[in-house]
Amino acid sequence: MASTEPTAGTGPEDGVSAAPGLSADLDAWTRRVLSRHFDPEKGSPFWLERLPTLGFDPLEITRYDELERFGPFALEALRKTEPADLLPRDVPRPLSGRVYESSGATGSPCRVFHTEAMRAHQAEWRRFGLRHAGFAEGRTWLHAMPSGPHAGGENAANTARLHASTVYSVDVDPRWIRELIRDGRLAEVNRYLNHLVRQISDVLESTRVHYLETTPALFQVLVRQRPELVAALDGIALEGTQVTPSMYREFTEALDGGLIGTTYRNALGDAMGLPARLGSGPDDDLLPYVPHYPQVTMRVVDKKDPERTVGFGEVGQLRITVLHDDLFLPNVLERDQAVRVETSDDWPCDGVANLQPLQVAWDLPEGMY
Protein backbone atom coordinates (compact mmCIF):
# COMPACT_ATOMS: atom_id res chain seq x y z
CA MET A 1 0.00 0.00 0.00
CA ALA A 2 1.37 3.39 -0.94
CA SER A 3 2.07 5.84 1.85
CA THR A 4 -0.72 8.39 1.92
CA GLU A 5 -2.34 10.61 4.51
CA PRO A 6 -5.93 11.88 4.79
CA THR A 7 -6.60 14.96 2.73
CA ALA A 8 -8.26 18.15 3.86
CA GLY A 9 -12.01 18.29 4.23
CA THR A 10 -14.31 19.66 1.60
CA GLY A 11 -15.91 22.41 3.68
CA PRO A 12 -15.19 26.14 3.52
CA GLU A 13 -11.48 26.85 3.48
CA ASP A 14 -11.65 28.95 6.64
CA GLY A 15 -13.94 26.57 8.54
CA VAL A 16 -13.21 23.74 10.96
CA SER A 17 -14.29 21.23 8.29
CA ALA A 18 -11.23 22.26 6.27
CA ALA A 19 -8.88 20.74 8.85
CA PRO A 20 -6.94 17.74 7.52
CA GLY A 21 -8.44 14.38 8.44
CA LEU A 22 -11.19 15.40 10.86
CA SER A 23 -13.74 13.28 9.00
CA ALA A 24 -11.63 10.11 9.30
CA ASP A 25 -13.15 7.15 11.17
CA LEU A 26 -10.63 6.45 13.92
CA ASP A 27 -11.33 2.72 14.14
CA ALA A 28 -10.92 2.30 10.38
CA TRP A 29 -7.76 4.43 10.45
CA THR A 30 -6.36 2.26 13.26
CA ARG A 31 -6.93 -0.90 11.23
CA ARG A 32 -5.27 0.73 8.23
CA VAL A 33 -2.13 1.65 10.14
CA LEU A 34 -1.84 -1.74 11.88
CA SER A 35 -2.29 -3.63 8.61
CA ARG A 36 0.56 -1.59 7.15
CA HIS A 37 3.04 -1.93 10.00
CA PHE A 38 2.35 -5.60 10.71
CA ASP A 39 2.18 -6.82 7.12
CA PRO A 40 4.38 -9.96 7.12
CA GLU A 41 6.31 -8.89 4.03
CA LYS A 42 6.04 -5.09 3.88
CA GLY A 43 5.66 -4.17 7.54
CA SER A 44 8.02 -2.31 9.87
CA PRO A 45 11.13 -4.27 10.87
CA PHE A 46 10.86 -2.79 14.36
CA TRP A 47 7.33 -4.07 14.93
CA LEU A 48 7.71 -7.38 13.12
CA GLU A 49 10.71 -8.18 15.32
CA ARG A 50 8.58 -7.53 18.43
CA LEU A 51 5.51 -9.38 17.17
CA PRO A 52 6.31 -12.69 18.98
CA THR A 53 6.59 -10.87 22.33
CA LEU A 54 3.24 -9.06 22.14
CA GLY A 55 1.06 -12.01 23.11
CA PHE A 56 -1.67 -11.07 20.62
CA ASP A 57 -2.16 -10.53 16.90
CA PRO A 58 -2.34 -6.79 16.10
CA LEU A 59 -4.10 -7.59 12.83
CA GLU A 60 -7.09 -8.82 14.87
CA ILE A 61 -7.53 -5.39 16.47
CA THR A 62 -10.57 -3.65 15.03
CA ARG A 63 -11.03 -0.61 17.28
CA TYR A 64 -8.79 2.26 18.39
CA ASP A 65 -9.49 1.55 22.07
CA GLU A 66 -7.93 -1.90 21.68
CA LEU A 67 -4.52 -0.27 21.26
CA GLU A 68 -4.43 -0.37 25.08
CA ARG A 69 -3.24 -3.96 24.62
CA PHE A 70 0.18 -2.68 23.57
CA GLY A 71 0.69 -1.05 26.97
CA PRO A 72 2.88 2.07 27.36
CA PHE A 73 5.48 2.50 24.63
CA ALA A 74 9.00 2.69 26.06
CA LEU A 75 10.74 5.73 24.55
CA GLU A 76 14.07 4.14 25.37
CA ALA A 77 13.54 2.05 22.23
CA LEU A 78 13.78 5.19 20.10
CA ARG A 79 17.20 5.99 21.57
CA LYS A 80 18.63 2.67 20.38
CA THR A 81 16.68 1.86 17.21
CA GLU A 82 17.77 2.73 13.69
CA PRO A 83 15.03 5.20 12.64
CA ALA A 84 14.59 3.45 9.29
CA ASP A 85 13.48 0.27 11.08
CA LEU A 86 10.32 2.01 12.28
CA LEU A 87 9.20 2.57 8.68
CA PRO A 88 7.31 -0.06 6.68
CA ARG A 89 9.49 -1.80 4.14
CA ASP A 90 7.48 -0.45 1.22
CA VAL A 91 8.58 3.11 1.96
CA PRO A 92 10.92 3.59 -1.02
CA ARG A 93 14.59 2.97 -0.34
CA PRO A 94 17.09 4.52 -0.23
CA LEU A 95 15.36 6.89 2.15
CA SER A 96 15.27 10.59 1.41
CA GLY A 97 14.18 12.77 4.28
CA ARG A 98 14.96 14.15 7.72
CA VAL A 99 15.64 12.51 11.07
CA TYR A 100 14.31 14.57 13.99
CA GLU A 101 15.04 14.31 17.68
CA SER A 102 12.95 14.68 20.82
CA SER A 103 13.37 14.28 24.59
CA GLY A 104 16.99 15.38 24.58
CA ALA A 105 16.62 17.07 27.98
CA THR A 106 16.80 13.82 29.93
CA GLY A 107 19.64 12.01 28.17
CA SER A 108 20.19 10.74 24.67
CA PRO A 109 17.43 12.00 22.35
CA CYS A 110 14.79 9.87 20.68
CA ARG A 111 15.12 9.82 16.89
CA VAL A 112 12.43 9.33 14.27
CA PHE A 113 12.46 9.61 10.49
CA HIS A 114 9.80 11.82 8.93
CA THR A 115 8.69 10.74 5.47
CA GLU A 116 7.39 13.24 2.95
CA ALA A 117 3.81 12.14 3.73
CA MET A 118 4.33 12.88 7.43
CA ARG A 119 5.86 16.27 6.73
CA ALA A 120 3.02 17.17 4.35
CA HIS A 121 0.44 16.24 6.98
CA GLN A 122 2.14 18.38 9.63
CA ALA A 123 2.51 21.31 7.24
CA GLU A 124 -1.18 21.22 6.30
CA TRP A 125 -2.21 21.15 9.95
CA ARG A 126 0.11 24.08 10.63
CA ARG A 127 -1.45 26.04 7.76
CA PHE A 128 -4.92 25.26 9.07
CA GLY A 129 -3.92 26.19 12.63
CA LEU A 130 -2.60 29.58 11.58
CA ARG A 131 -5.74 30.34 9.59
CA HIS A 132 -7.97 29.12 12.40
CA ALA A 133 -6.18 31.44 14.85
CA GLY A 134 -6.65 34.40 12.50
CA PHE A 135 -3.15 34.86 11.09
CA ALA A 136 -3.37 36.42 7.64
CA GLU A 137 -1.40 35.18 4.66
CA GLY A 138 1.12 37.34 2.83
CA ARG A 139 2.61 38.87 5.99
CA THR A 140 6.17 39.08 7.30
CA TRP A 141 7.26 36.71 10.07
CA LEU A 142 10.24 36.40 12.40
CA HIS A 143 10.89 32.79 13.37
CA ALA A 144 12.98 32.65 16.58
CA MET A 145 12.93 28.92 17.26
CA PRO A 146 15.18 25.88 17.59
CA SER A 147 16.17 24.40 14.24
CA GLY A 148 18.73 21.67 13.59
CA PRO A 149 17.33 18.34 14.83
CA HIS A 150 14.09 19.88 16.13
CA ALA A 151 10.87 19.32 14.17
CA GLY A 152 9.77 22.90 14.85
CA GLY A 153 12.62 24.06 12.66
CA GLU A 154 10.44 23.22 9.65
CA ASN A 155 7.96 25.93 10.57
CA ALA A 156 9.87 28.75 8.89
CA ALA A 157 9.92 27.00 5.52
CA ASN A 158 6.29 25.88 5.85
CA THR A 159 5.11 29.38 6.74
CA ALA A 160 6.92 30.83 3.76
CA ARG A 161 5.64 28.17 1.37
CA LEU A 162 2.07 27.52 2.54
CA HIS A 163 1.22 30.84 4.16
CA ALA A 164 2.61 33.00 1.33
CA SER A 165 4.89 34.82 3.75
CA THR A 166 8.34 36.36 4.04
CA VAL A 167 10.20 34.82 6.97
CA TYR A 168 13.23 36.01 8.95
CA SER A 169 14.97 33.58 11.31
CA VAL A 170 16.89 33.57 14.58
CA ASP A 171 18.27 30.24 15.77
CA VAL A 172 17.77 29.06 19.37
CA ASP A 173 19.78 26.29 21.04
CA PRO A 174 17.52 24.91 23.82
CA ARG A 175 19.89 22.12 24.79
CA TRP A 176 22.70 24.55 25.58
CA ILE A 177 20.31 26.57 27.74
CA ARG A 178 19.30 23.43 29.62
CA GLU A 179 22.95 22.52 30.11
CA LEU A 180 23.70 25.92 31.58
CA ILE A 181 20.68 25.73 33.90
CA ARG A 182 21.62 22.22 34.99
CA ASP A 183 25.11 23.42 35.91
CA GLY A 184 23.81 26.47 37.74
CA ARG A 185 25.52 28.87 35.32
CA LEU A 186 22.73 31.44 35.48
CA ALA A 187 24.91 34.39 34.46
CA GLU A 188 25.65 32.59 31.18
CA VAL A 189 21.95 31.79 30.76
CA ASN A 190 21.12 35.47 31.00
CA ARG A 191 23.96 36.35 28.64
CA TYR A 192 22.63 33.91 26.04
CA LEU A 193 19.05 35.17 26.47
CA ASN A 194 20.24 38.73 25.97
CA HIS A 195 22.09 37.56 22.86
CA LEU A 196 18.82 36.16 21.47
CA VAL A 197 16.82 39.26 22.39
CA ARG A 198 19.36 41.46 20.62
CA GLN A 199 19.02 39.42 17.43
CA ILE A 200 15.22 39.49 17.60
CA SER A 201 15.21 43.22 18.34
CA ASP A 202 17.54 43.92 15.42
CA VAL A 203 15.06 42.38 12.97
CA LEU A 204 12.02 44.02 14.58
CA GLU A 205 13.70 47.43 14.52
CA SER A 206 14.98 47.19 10.96
CA THR A 207 11.86 46.02 9.12
CA ARG A 208 8.09 45.74 9.52
CA VAL A 209 7.39 42.34 11.07
CA HIS A 210 3.74 41.39 11.52
CA TYR A 211 4.08 38.10 13.37
CA LEU A 212 6.69 36.53 15.65
CA GLU A 213 6.98 32.80 16.28
CA THR A 214 8.99 31.72 19.32
CA THR A 215 8.82 29.81 22.61
CA PRO A 216 6.79 31.12 25.56
CA ALA A 217 9.84 31.52 27.79
CA LEU A 218 11.82 33.51 25.23
CA PHE A 219 8.82 35.68 24.40
CA GLN A 220 8.38 36.48 28.09
CA VAL A 221 11.97 37.77 28.19
CA LEU A 222 11.28 39.92 25.11
CA VAL A 223 8.06 41.28 26.65
CA ARG A 224 9.93 42.42 29.72
CA GLN A 225 13.00 43.81 27.96
CA ARG A 226 11.47 45.34 24.82
CA PRO A 227 7.74 45.89 25.44
CA GLU A 228 7.53 48.57 22.74
CA LEU A 229 8.60 46.07 20.06
CA VAL A 230 6.06 43.52 21.28
CA ALA A 231 3.23 46.07 21.24
CA ALA A 232 3.96 46.79 17.56
CA LEU A 233 3.39 43.15 16.53
CA ASP A 234 0.13 41.98 14.97
CA GLY A 235 0.44 38.57 16.60
CA ILE A 236 2.57 35.92 18.28
CA ALA A 237 2.71 32.17 17.55
CA LEU A 238 3.93 30.27 20.61
CA GLU A 239 5.31 26.74 20.44
CA GLY A 240 6.08 24.81 23.60
CA THR A 241 4.50 23.47 26.77
CA GLN A 242 5.43 26.15 29.26
CA VAL A 243 2.80 28.79 28.58
CA THR A 244 0.74 29.18 31.73
CA PRO A 245 -2.55 31.06 32.05
CA SER A 246 -0.78 33.85 33.93
CA MET A 247 1.78 34.14 31.12
CA TYR A 248 -1.04 34.17 28.57
CA ARG A 249 -2.68 37.08 30.36
CA GLU A 250 0.66 38.92 30.46
CA PHE A 251 1.16 38.36 26.74
CA THR A 252 -2.38 39.48 25.90
CA GLU A 253 -1.79 42.80 27.65
CA ALA A 254 1.65 43.27 26.08
CA LEU A 255 0.35 42.63 22.53
CA ASP A 256 -2.33 45.29 22.88
CA GLY A 257 -4.94 43.40 20.87
CA GLY A 258 -2.56 41.25 18.80
CA LEU A 259 -3.27 37.60 17.98
CA ILE A 260 -1.98 34.72 20.08
CA GLY A 261 -1.67 31.28 18.52
CA THR A 262 -0.34 28.24 20.37
CA THR A 263 1.10 24.89 19.33
CA TYR A 264 2.25 21.82 21.26
CA ARG A 265 4.84 19.93 19.28
CA ASN A 266 7.75 17.54 19.40
CA ALA A 267 9.19 15.03 16.94
CA LEU A 268 6.50 12.49 17.84
CA GLY A 269 3.26 14.44 17.80
CA ASP A 270 1.50 17.76 17.40
CA ALA A 271 -1.51 19.66 18.70
CA MET A 272 -2.91 23.04 17.74
CA GLY A 273 -4.23 25.56 20.22
CA LEU A 274 -7.88 26.52 20.37
CA PRO A 275 -9.05 29.94 21.63
CA ALA A 276 -8.20 30.47 25.28
CA ARG A 277 -11.01 30.13 27.79
CA LEU A 278 -10.28 32.94 30.23
CA GLY A 279 -12.21 32.87 33.49
CA SER A 280 -12.43 35.28 36.38
CA GLY A 281 -8.80 34.63 37.34
CA PRO A 282 -5.72 32.59 36.42
CA ASP A 283 -6.99 29.54 38.34
CA ASP A 284 -10.10 29.48 36.12
CA ASP A 285 -8.30 29.84 32.80
CA LEU A 286 -7.94 27.05 30.24
CA LEU A 287 -5.54 27.02 27.30
CA PRO A 288 -6.91 24.14 25.20
CA TYR A 289 -5.34 22.15 22.35
CA VAL A 290 -6.55 19.48 19.92
CA PRO A 291 -4.22 16.88 18.37
CA HIS A 292 -3.47 16.60 14.66
CA TYR A 293 -6.14 13.91 14.26
CA PRO A 294 -6.20 11.06 13.24
CA GLN A 295 -2.43 10.62 12.92
CA VAL A 296 -1.96 11.93 16.45
CA THR A 297 -4.39 11.27 19.29
CA MET A 298 -4.08 12.32 22.93
CA ARG A 299 -5.48 11.15 26.22
CA VAL A 300 -5.04 12.47 29.74
CA VAL A 301 -4.45 9.48 31.99
CA ASP A 302 -4.02 8.82 35.68
CA LYS A 303 -0.41 9.46 36.69
CA LYS A 304 -0.36 6.19 38.64
CA ASP A 305 -2.49 4.15 36.23
CA PRO A 306 -1.74 5.07 32.58
CA GLU A 307 -4.57 2.83 31.36
CA ARG A 308 -7.24 4.96 33.08
CA THR A 309 -8.42 8.11 31.34
CA VAL A 310 -9.21 10.85 33.85
CA GLY A 311 -12.53 12.69 33.88
CA PHE A 312 -13.17 16.00 32.19
CA GLY A 313 -11.65 18.83 34.16
CA GLU A 314 -9.15 16.55 35.90
CA VAL A 315 -5.37 16.76 35.67
CA GLY A 316 -3.33 13.77 34.52
CA GLN A 317 -0.36 12.71 32.46
CA LEU A 318 -0.43 13.32 28.72
CA ARG A 319 -0.38 10.15 26.61
CA ILE A 320 -0.13 10.31 22.84
CA THR A 321 -0.52 7.69 20.13
CA VAL A 322 1.10 8.19 16.74
CA LEU A 323 -0.85 6.66 13.84
CA HIS A 324 0.91 7.80 10.70
CA ASP A 325 1.03 5.47 7.73
CA ASP A 326 4.80 5.47 8.19
CA LEU A 327 5.14 5.66 11.98
CA PHE A 328 3.25 3.74 14.65
CA LEU A 329 3.92 4.54 18.32
CA PRO A 330 1.11 3.50 20.70
CA ASN A 331 0.54 4.95 24.17
CA VAL A 332 3.59 7.19 24.56
CA LEU A 333 3.67 8.73 28.04
CA GLU A 334 4.92 12.29 27.76
CA ARG A 335 6.76 14.18 30.51
CA ASP A 336 3.88 16.65 30.58
CA GLN A 337 0.62 16.90 32.45
CA ALA A 338 -2.62 18.39 31.19
CA VAL A 339 -6.29 18.96 31.97
CA ARG A 340 -8.77 16.86 30.00
CA VAL A 341 -11.33 19.15 28.35
CA GLU A 342 -14.45 18.68 26.27
CA THR A 343 -14.44 20.05 22.75
CA SER A 344 -17.32 21.19 20.58
CA ASP A 345 -19.01 18.94 18.03
CA ASP A 346 -16.58 20.33 15.43
CA TRP A 347 -13.84 18.08 16.84
CA PRO A 348 -14.03 14.25 16.93
CA CYS A 349 -11.71 13.93 19.93
CA ASP A 350 -11.01 15.25 23.42
CA GLY A 351 -8.94 18.33 23.99
CA VAL A 352 -6.11 18.85 26.44
CA ALA A 353 -5.38 22.09 28.27
CA ASN A 354 -2.84 23.87 30.50
CA LEU A 355 0.09 21.72 29.44
CA GLN A 356 3.09 21.87 31.74
CA PRO A 357 5.87 19.57 32.95
CA LEU A 358 4.82 16.80 35.30
CA GLN A 359 5.15 17.77 38.93
CA VAL A 360 7.36 14.76 39.50
CA ALA A 361 9.79 16.15 36.88
CA TRP A 362 9.95 19.77 37.99
CA ASP A 363 13.56 19.24 39.08
CA LEU A 364 14.51 18.79 35.42
CA PRO A 365 15.38 22.01 33.57
CA GLU A 366 12.93 22.77 30.78
CA GLY A 367 14.76 25.87 29.56
CA MET A 368 13.19 27.60 26.58
CA TYR A 369 10.20 25.27 26.13
Buried (B, 14 or more C-beta within 10 A) or exposed (E): EEBEBBEBBEEEEEEBBBBBBBBBEBBEBBBBBBBBBBBEEBBBBBBBEEBEEEEEEBBEBEEBEBBBBBEBBEBEEBBEBEBBBBBBBBBEEEEEBBBBBBBBBEEEBBBBBBBBBBBBBBBBBBBBBBBBBEBBEEBBBBBBBBBEBBBBBBBBBBBBEBBEBBBBBBEBBBBBBBBBBEEEEEEBBEEBBEEBBEBBBEBBEEEEBBBBBBBBBBBBBBBEBBEEBBBBBBBBBBBBBBBBBEBBBBBBEBBEEBBBBBBBBBBBBBBBBBBBEBEEEEEEBBBBBBBBBBBBBBBBBEBEEBEEBBEEEEBBBBBBBBBBBBBBBBBBBBBBBBBBBEBEEEBBBBBBBBBBBBEEEEEBBBBBB
